[in-house]
Amino acid sequence: MGYSARRGFTNGKVSGAQRQAEMQARIQQMQEQVNAAQEAVEAQEFTASVGGGVVEAKVNGKKEVLAVTIKPEAVDPEDVEMLQDLVVSAVNEALRQAGEAMDKGIEQATGNLNLGAFGL
């Protein structure tokens, strides 16, 4: 066992303070990777079409609707409810794709670490 004025008595093992500092450094690195993954997904666009392509929705990774395209053949004044359902369906599918991409990016950044226990 050795003595150092800086570290006190040691037996060659890593101290608790050193382990904590290493863990904090790893957490900081992981947070930076998660932020980079989130920014990359937020910059992407996701498109979904329904009804054989008559309704298309485009969203970004921030889950903001960018565009909704409706082909003329989808417009039936007698059946507005069907068109509304198609729009909702297309938007929801595009949002699902964006959410899935975000989840995948975060999983890759964290090495599939379950962050739910930490409230993240």
C-alpha positions in Angstrom: 0.0 0.0 0.0 1.4 3.4 -1.0 0.8 6.9 0.2 0.3 10.0 -1.8 -0.3 13.5 -0.4 -2.8 14.0 -3.2 -4.6 10.6 -3.1 -3.9 9.4 0.4 -3.4 5.7 1.0 -3.9 3.5 -2.1 -3.5 -0.1 -3.0 -3.2 0.4 -6.7 -7.0 0.4 -7.2 -9.1 3.1 -8.7 -10.7 5.3 -6.1 -14.4 6.0 -5.9 -13.8 9.6 -6.9 -11.9 8.5 -10.0 -14.7 6.1 -10.9 -17.2 8.8 -10.5 -15.2 11.2 -12.6 -14.9 8.6 -15.3 -18.7 7.9 -15.2 -19.5 11.6 -15.4 -17.2 11.9 -18.5 -19.0 8.9 -20.1 -22.4 10.4 -19.3 -21.3 13.7 -20.8 -20.1 11.9 -24.0 -23.3 9.9 -24.2 -25.4 13.1 -23.8 -23.4 14.7 -26.7 -24.1 11.6 -28.9 -27.8 11.7 -28.0 -28.0 15.4 -28.9 -26.2 14.8 -32.2 -28.6 11.9 -33.0 -31.6 14.1 -32.2 -30.4 16.9 -34.4 -29.7 14.5 -37.2 -33.3 13.0 -37.0 -34.8 16.5 -36.6 -33.2 17.5 -39.9 -34.8 14.6 -41.8 -38.1 14.5 -43.6 -40.5 11.6 -43.5 -43.3 11.0 -46.1 -46.2 8.6 -45.9 -48.9 8.1 -48.5 -52.3 6.3 -48.1 -55.2 5.4 -50.2 -53.1 4.1 -53.1 -51.1 7.3 -53.0 -53.9 9.8 -53.3 -53.1 11.4 -49.9 -49.5 12.1 -48.9 -48.1 13.7 -45.7 -44.6 15.0 -45.1 -43.3 15.7 -41.6 -39.9 16.5 -40.2 -38.0 14.9 -37.3 -39.4 17.6 -35.0 -42.8 16.1 -35.7 -44.0 19.2 -37.5 -46.3 18.7 -40.6 -44.5 20.2 -43.6 -47.0 19.4 -46.3 -50.2 17.5 -47.2 -50.7 16.6 -50.8 -54.2 15.5 -52.0 -54.7 14.2 -55.5 -57.9 15.5 -57.2 -59.3 11.9 -57.5 -59.4 11.8 -53.7 -61.8 14.7 -53.5 -65.4 13.5 -53.4 -67.8 16.2 -52.1 -70.2 13.4 -51.2 -67.6 11.6 -49.0 -65.6 14.3 -47.1 -65.2 11.9 -44.1 -63.1 9.5 -46.2 -60.7 12.2 -47.2 -60.4 13.4 -43.7 -59.6 9.9 -42.5 -57.0 9.5 -45.3 -55.3 12.8 -44.2 -55.2 11.8 -40.6 -53.9 8.3 -41.5 -51.1 9.7 -43.7 -50.0 12.3 -41.1 -50.0 9.7 -38.3 -47.9 7.3 -40.4 -45.4 10.0 -41.2 -45.2 11.0 -37.5 -44.8 7.3 -36.5 -41.8 7.1 -38.9 -40.3 10.2 -37.5 -40.7 8.9 -33.9 -39.3 5.5 -34.9 -36.2 7.2 -36.4 -35.7 9.3 -33.3 -35.9 6.2 -31.0 -33.5 4.3 -33.2 -31.0 7.3 -33.2 -31.1 7.5 -29.5 -30.7 3.8 -29.0 -27.6 3.9 -31.2 -26.2 6.9 -29.3 -26.7 5.2 -26.0 -25.7 1.7 -27.0 -29.2 0.4 -26.4 -29.0 1.5 -22.7 -32.4 1.7 -21.2 -32.7 5.3 -20.0 -36.3 4.8 -18.7 -35.0 4.1 -15.3 -33.4 7.6 -15.3 -36.6 9.3 -16.4 -35.2 10.0 -19.9 
